[in-house]
Amino acid sequence: MGFFVTTLIFIVTGIIASFCARICCNKGPSANLLHLTLVITATVCCWMMWAIVYLAQMNPLIVPILSEGE
């Protein structure tokens, strides 16, 4: 899958998780804001980790060195 398709999957997952947190943990406006902030932060952090690993594979810093016999 491409970069943009997986990014859209993370966005949809974050939206669904936000709705689930809003429905399941409805305890007041400040608690809802806290849960929403935690869900969004977790989604962005997971996306950033995936994006860094994905993009690091496109241009690796360490180049394999072949020996003379190979």
C-alpha positions as CSV (number, residue, x, y, z in Angstrom):
1,M,0.0,0.0,0.0
2,G,1.1,3.5,-0.6
3,F,1.9,6.3,1.8
4,F,-1.3,8.2,1.2
5,V,-3.6,5.2,1.4
6,T,-2.1,4.2,4.8
7,T,-2.3,7.8,6.0
8,L,-6.0,7.7,5.2
9,I,-6.4,4.5,7.1
10,F,-4.8,6.1,10.1
11,I,-7.1,9.1,9.8
12,V,-10.2,6.9,9.6
13,T,-9.0,4.8,12.6
14,G,-8.5,8.0,14.6
15,I,-12.0,9.3,13.8
16,I,-13.6,6.0,14.7
17,A,-11.6,5.8,18.0
18,S,-12.6,9.4,18.8
19,F,-16.3,8.5,18.3
20,C,-15.9,5.4,20.4
21,A,-14.2,7.4,23.2
22,R,-16.9,10.0,23.0
23,I,-19.7,7.4,23.3
24,C,-18.2,5.0,25.8
25,C,-16.6,7.6,28.2
26,N,-19.2,10.3,28.4
27,K,-18.5,11.8,31.8
28,G,-18.5,15.5,31.2
29,P,-17.0,18.2,29.0
30,S,-13.5,18.2,30.5
31,A,-13.2,14.4,30.6
32,N,-14.4,14.2,27.0
33,L,-11.8,16.7,26.0
34,L,-9.1,14.7,27.8
35,H,-10.1,11.5,26.1
36,L,-10.3,13.1,22.7
37,T,-6.9,14.6,23.2
38,L,-5.4,11.3,24.2
39,V,-6.9,9.5,21.2
40,I,-5.7,12.1,18.8
41,T,-2.2,12.1,20.3
42,A,-2.0,8.3,20.2
43,T,-3.2,8.3,16.6
44,V,-0.7,10.9,15.5
45,C,2.2,9.3,17.3
46,C,1.4,5.9,15.8
47,W,1.2,7.5,12.3
48,M,4.5,9.3,12.8
49,M,6.2,6.1,13.9
50,W,4.9,4.3,10.9
51,A,5.8,7.2,8.5
52,I,9.4,7.4,9.8
53,V,9.9,3.7,9.4
54,Y,8.3,3.7,5.9
55,L,10.3,6.7,4.7
56,A,13.6,5.4,6.1
57,Q,13.3,2.3,3.9
58,M,13.2,4.5,0.8
59,N,16.7,6.0,1.3
60,P,18.7,3.9,3.8
61,L,21.6,5.5,5.5
62,I,23.7,2.3,5.6
63,V,24.6,0.9,2.2
64,P,25.5,-2.8,2.0
65,I,29.1,-3.4,1.2
66,L,29.7,-6.4,-1.1
67,S,33.0,-8.3,-0.7
68,E,35.2,-9.0,-3.7
69,G,34.1,-12.7,-3.9
70,E,30.5,-11.9,-4.5
